[in-house]
Amino acid sequence: MTKYYVDLSGNYLGGFDGSQPPPSAIEIPNPPEHGWDKWINGAWVPNKDRLNNAIKAQLAELDVKRIRPLAEGDSVYLAQLNDQIAVLRAQLL
């Protein structure tokens, strides 16, 4: 049975099945969603750089979508896109 471990700083060390983890490893109940996440106070906390990169990718996609309504003068659709962009920008850490 695989057991999962973090180091003293909460960094994920991996799953171990049949082999011994490093001596200072701390067993935890489950692996992280992403290897950059940290184990803090008994829960996985997403890495802020990873989250920001995902948000920035969504922002870039919305910026590209704004080209057509800008060129065609579609102010209603442009306003919707701008609202979505504002929500995403507020989520940046």
GIMO-V326193 format. One record per pair of residues at least 6 apart in sequence whose ideal C-beta (glycine too) atoms are under 6 Angstrom apart, sorted by the first residue. I is the first residue (numbers start at 1). J is the second residue. If there is no record, write none. Layout:
I J
I J
This chain:
2 15
2 17
3 16
3 27
4 15
4 28
4 31
5 13
5 21
5 25
5 27
6 12
6 13
6 26
6 28
6 39
7 13
8 24
10 38
10 39
10 40
12 32
12 35
13 25
28 39
32 44
34 50
36 47
36 50
37 44
37 46
37 47
38 45
48 93
52 92
52 93
55 88
55 91
55 92
58 88
59 88
62 81
62 84
62 85
65 81
66 81
69 77
69 78
